[in-house]
Amino acid sequence: MSMRMYQIYSMITGLWICKEKKMPKYSEKTLNNQKKALAEALFKIENCRTNKSKTLIIGYNGYLTVFPEKIRELTWLTSLLVICTDIKEIPDWIDELKDLKVIDFSTNQRLRKLPSSLVKLRKLKKLIIDNTGLKNLPLFLGEMHSLEYIEIGPYNLKTIPQRILDLPRLKRIETSGYNTSHLPLLEAKQKELDLRECLRRIERCKKKKSKKLDLSFLNIGVLPDEISSLYWLERLILNCNKLKKLPKWIGCFSDLTVLELQSNELRNLPDSIGNLSKLKEINIDFNKLETLPETFGNLKSLEEFGIREWHNHPILEKKYGQGSWFKRLPDTFGNLTSLKVFNIENTRITKLPESFGNLSELKYLIIDNSENQDVYFPESMKNLQKLRKINLNSFRKVPEFIGEIKCLTALDISHNRFYTLPDFIGNLKKLKELNLHSTWITELPEWIGKLTNLEVLITDIDIEYDTIIKKLPKLKKFL
């Protein structure tokens, strides 16, 4: 590219250059991607102008390298999100957008500083600067007295100015779950603000007599006793906290239908959990539970049950600790006669209880077995005649009970380590979907033609469509 062409390109994108500066070396492909990224941003800005929208979202493109000056004209904006770009700096004229209440500059890793003109945004309530290149928070943030919410990435920070922690309207400092022990003042302030917000939400729920209480992402380690007086609750959401145990009074919510406990540090559930007679859904993903209390079988209204854990994921295990914990279902699990969905992923379960076959209403069974060892299925599994969908991954053989489920319509046995399909699958006359993707099967058996109702077949096997359609005349999808 000639110098003249580069100057023209620079004028278009705002990448002004001086003769004294050495011209950056970009490949033609990179330059084209940068122009395309800027064009996409300008298109969104123009749409915002046309519609007089108060929210502008641009980015999600690592080739956007400049902060478009056209934004300067959108003086009515209340929310500005410039996310996941290659932008290095924010222009000083940002203070001309005087109505801004929300700014999100997250995931701009080349952004090393913020303009001091931000302090003039008197209406700004929410500032998100997580996952940027900032190594220190500027002191002037402590003068932005309208701020109520700040989200930062604490892993790069060595200190945090006290004046920021003392902002008069500050309600939350979010750190995306990362460890803040190296910043004790920040950690103490977070606990103070989170507890204050927790009590505020409880009080608001009490005044409105709301049937839903959401205390997610508050990093609370103990549930306040004030919650126990909200006996009318139907939904209690406690995801992404630091709860190590639940109080006994959790079983007092006689009207509760949904309980969400995902991403905590629970090692057990109290026996009183079995008193939640109207509970339909419980989410206990990503905890440290090894089993459930025997009283769990008393949850006769439960319709969905699942446990997901991570396995061999170094980043998540570094952040949250060991991956798979859950080992065993209680013998009373088969008493859950209303259960329709059962889903476990990456657990350490090696067998299902003998009572599992009593789940007479079960329609969807999902087991993703990351331990690469077969799970023991009791003989009673053949009683699950209402099963319609089965999804089994990371097994070494197809469980025999499947051949007994005559009304099965969808079978996903992808990502397994077996070479052949057992003959009993040919007995599944009502099967409409069969997924064999990422197995070690190299050819389809002759009996595949018995699956006369098959409409979807997903496989890695190299076979001509004309050949397979002769055997499966109702086939609509062959991938």
N, C-alpha and C positions, 0 to 999 in steps of 0.2 A: 504494500500500500504506500502511495506517495505521501510526502509531507502535506501537500495541499489537500488530498483526500482525507487525511487524518484530521486536518484543521476543520474541514467541513463537518466531518463526523463529530468532532469535539464540540462544535457550535450547536449541533442538533441535541446532543445529550447533556450538554452542560459541563463536559469535561474540558474546561479551558486549559490551554497549555501556553507556556512561554517559550520563546526561542532558546532561552538559556537552559531550560529544563530538558533533560534527555527524554526522548519519546519512549513511552512504555512499549514493550514488545508483546503485542497480542497477535494470536493467530487469526486468520480470516474467519474461522468458525466461531471463535470466541467473540469477535467484534459483531458478527451477525446475531449471535445469541444475546449480546448486550443490547443491540438495537431492538430486537424483538421484545426483550423484557421491558424496555422503556416504552415501547409502543403499547404494550398491554397495560402498563400503568397509566399512560396518558388516556387510553380508551376508558378506563374505569373512572378517572378524574373527570372526563367529559360527561360521562353518564351521571356522575354525582352532580355536576353543574346543571345538567338538563333537568334532572328530577328534584333538584334542590334537596338532596338527601343530606341528613345531618351526620351520617356515618360514612367514612371512607376506609376501605380495606384494600391495601395493595401489598405486593410482595409474593411470598412463597415461591421465590425465584432467585436462585443464587447468582444470576447474571445481572440483576438490577444493582447498579453501582453508584447511582446518584439519586439524591432526594429531589424529585421533580419540582421545579419552581412553580409550576401551574397550581400546585396545592395552595399557594399563597393567596390565590383569588377566592378560595372557598371559605370566606370569612364567617359563614354561618355554621361551620362544623362544630359538633359537640363531642364526636368520637373520631379519633385518628389512629388507625392501626397500620403500621409499616413493619411487617413481620417477615423474618427469614429471608434476608437479602444480603448483598455484599456492600452495603452502604457503610462509609467510614465516618461520616459526620452529619449532624443535623444543623441546618442553617439557622442563623440568629433570628431571621424573620419569623420564626415559629410563634413568637409572642404576638404577632398580628392576628392570630386565630384566637381571639379573646374569649370565645364562648366554649372553648374546649373543656370538657369535663373528664374525658378518658383519653389517655395516651398509652399505646402499646408499641414499644420498640423491641420486643423480645426476639431472640434468636437472630441477632445481627452481630455476629462474633467479631467483626472488624470495627465495630463501634467502640471507640476508646474513651470518648468524653461526651458530655452533654453541654449544650450552650447555656450560659448563665441567664439568657433571656427567658428561660422557662419560668423563672421566678415571677415574671409579670403576668402569668396566667392565673388570675385570682379565682377562677371558677374550677380549676383542676382538682378533681377528687381522687382519681385513680391513675397511678403511674406504674406501668409494667416494664421492667428493664431486665428481665431474667434472661440468662444465657446470652449475654453480650460480652464484649471485651473489656468492660469496666473493671478496673482493679481496686478502685476506691470510689466511694460515693461522694459527690461534691458537697461541700459545706452549705451551698446555697439552698439545697433541698430542705434544710432546717428552717428556712424562711418562708416556705410554701405552706402557709397556715391552713389552706383549704384542703390539703391532702388528707384523705381518710383511709386509703388503701395503697400499699406499696408492695410490689412483687419484685424480688431480687434473686440473683444467683449467689449464694453466700460462699461458694467454694473458692472464688477468686479473691474474696475480701480478707484483708488483714485486720482492719478495724472498721467501726461504724461510728460516725459522729454522734455524740450524745444529743445534740440539738435536734437530730432527725427523730430519735426515739422519744423526744419530749414534745413533738408536734401536738398541738392541743386537740385536734379533731381526729387523730389517728385511731383507727379501729382494728386494722389488720396489717401485719407484715408477713407476707407469704414467702416461703423459701423453698417451695416445691418439694417438700419432704426431705431435703438434704440436711445432713448433720450440721448443727451450728454450735457445737461444743467449744470450738476455737474462738467463738464470739460470745462470751458469757453474758455481756450486757444485752445483746440481741436476743439470746435464748431466754433470759429472764423477762424481757419485755414481751416476747411472743407469748409466753405462758400467761402473763398478766392480761394481755389483750384477748387471747383466745378464751380464757375463763370468763372474762367480761362479756364477750360476744355470746358465749354459750348461755350464760344466765339471761342475757337480753332476749335471746330467741325463746327460751323457756317462758319468760314472762310474757312475751308477745303471744305465744301459743295459749297461755293461760287466759289472757284477757279476751282473745278472740274465740276461745274454746275451739281452736283449730284441731282437726282430726289427724293432721300430719305435723310431725316435728323432725326437722332435718338439722342434725348437728355434725355434718360431715366436714372434714378438713379443718378441724379445730385443735388437733393434736392433744386432746384431753386424755389423761391416763385413768381418770376415775369419773364415773357418771355422778353428777350432783344429785343428792336425794330429792331436790325440788321436782325432779321429773316424775317421781312416784305418785304425785298428787294428780297427774294428768290422766286419770283413769279412763277417759273417753277416747284416747288415742287409737287410731286404726293403722297408721303407718309411722314407724320409728326408724329413722335412717341415721346410722352411726358410722358410716364408711370413713376410712382413711383417718383414723385417730391412733392413739397409743394405748388402747384398752387392753389390759392384761387379764381382767376377769369382769364378769357381770355380777351385779348385786342380786340377792335372792328375790328382791321385790320386782324383778323383771317379769316374773310370772303373774303379776297382779293385773296386767292389762287384758281384761277378759274380751275386749272388742278388737284386739290387734289382729290384722290380717297380713301385714307385711313387716318383716324385721330384716334390716340390712346391716351386716356387720363386716363387710368386706375390708380387707387391708388394715387389720389391727394386730394385736399380739396375744390373742386369746389362746390359752392352753387347755381350757375346758369350759364347758357350759354348765350352769347350775341345774340341779334336778328340777327346780321350779319352772324351767323352760317348758316342761311337759304340761303345764297348766294353761298354756295359750291355745285354748280349744278351738278358736276361730282362725288360727294362723294358716294362711294359704301359701305364702312364700317366705323362705329364709335364705339369706345370702351370707355364707361363711367363707367365701373365697379368701385365699392369701392370709391365713392366720397361722397359728402354731398348734392347732388341734390334732391330736392323734386318734381320738375316737369321740363318740357322743354318749351322753348319759342314757341309761336304759329307759328313762322316762320319755325320751324322744319319740318312742313309739306311741305315746298318747296323743300326738298331734294328728288326730283323725281327719282334720280338714286340709292338711297339707297337700298341695297339688303339684308343686315344683320343688325339686331338691337337687342341689349341685355343689360340688367342691372343685375349684380350680386352684392348682398350685403351679409354681414355676419349677423347671427342672433343668439343671446344668446351664443356668443362665448367670454367668459371672457378674454382670453389671447389677442385676436385680438382687442377687445373693449378697453382693457387697453392700448394697444399699439397705436391704431389709433382713439379711440373715439367711440361714439355711432354706433351701427350696421346699422339697416335699417332706411333709410331716405326717399326713393322715394315713393311718394303717388299717383301721377296722371299723365296720359298721356294727352297731349293737344288735343282739339277737332279736330285739323287739322291732327292728326296722320293718319287718313284714306286716306289722299292724297298721301301717300307713295306707289304708285301703282306698283313700281318695287320690293317691299319688298318680300323676299322669306323665311327668317328665323326670327322668333320672339322668344326671350328667356329672361324671367325674373325669377330671383331666389332670394328668401328671401327679397322681397320688401314689402311695405305697401299698395300696390295697392289693392283696394277693388272692382273696376269695370273698365271695358274697355269702351272707348268712343263709342257712337252710330255709329260713322264713321268707326269703326274697320272692319266691314263687307265689306268695299270698297277695302280691300287689296286683290285684285283679283289674284295676283301672289303668295300669301302665300302658302308655301308647308310644312313648319315645325313649329309647335307651341309648345313651352315648357313653362309651368308655374309651378314653385315649390313654393308653398304658405306656407311659414314657420309660418305665423300668425295663421294657423289652422282655417281660416274662408273662406267660399266660396266667390269666385270672381263673380261679376255680369257680365254675358255675354249678350250683346244686341241681340235682335231678328235677327239683320242683320248678325250674325255669320253663319247662314245657307247658306249664299251666297259664303262662302269660299270653292268653289267646287274643287279647285286645291290642297287642303290640302292632304298630303299623310301620314304625321306622326304627332301624337298628344301625348304629354307627360304631364300629370297633376298629381302633387303630393300634399299631405296634404289637400285634400278636404273631405267634408262630404257627397257629392252626385255627381253622374256623370252628367255633364251638358247635357241638352236635345238636344242642337244643334248638338252634335256628331252623333246622329242618322240620321241626314240629310246629312252628308258628305259621299255620296255614294261611292266615289273613295278612301276612306281611306284604307291604306295598313298596317299601324302599329299603335297600340294603347297601350300606357303604362300608366296604372292607378294604378301603384304600390304605396305602402306607403300612402294609403288613409284610411279614417275611415268610410267605409260603409259595410253593411252586405250582400247586394244582388246586383246582376247586373240587371240593367233595361232592359226590353224586347227590347227596340229600338236598342240595340247593335246587336241583331240578324239580323237587316236589312243591316248590313255592309258586303255585299256579297263578296267584294274584299279583306277583311281583311286577312292578312297573318301572322301577329304577334300580340299576345295579352299577356300583362304582368299584372298579378294580384298578384304579390309577395307582402307580408307584408300588406295585407288588412284584414278586419274582415269577409271576405266571408268564409263560412264553407263548401259549396257545390256548384257544378256547376249546372246551370239551365238546364232543359230539352231541351230548344231551342238552346243550344250550338251547336247542330248538324247542325243548319242552316248555320254556318260559314264553308261552304264546301271547302273554299280555304285556311283555316288556316294551316300554316306550323310550327309555333312556339307558344307554350303555356307555360308560366311560372307561377306557382302557388304554394301555400303552402298546398293546399287541398290534403288530402290523398286519392288518387284514383289509381286504377290499370291501368297500361299502356294498357293492353288488352281491358279494358273497354272503355277507352277514344278513342283508335284507331278505334273502331267500329263506333263511332259517327263522328270522324274526320279522314277520310281515307288518307288525304294528309299530315298529321302531320309528321314532320321530327325531331322536337325537343320537348321534354316534360320534363321540369325541375321542 
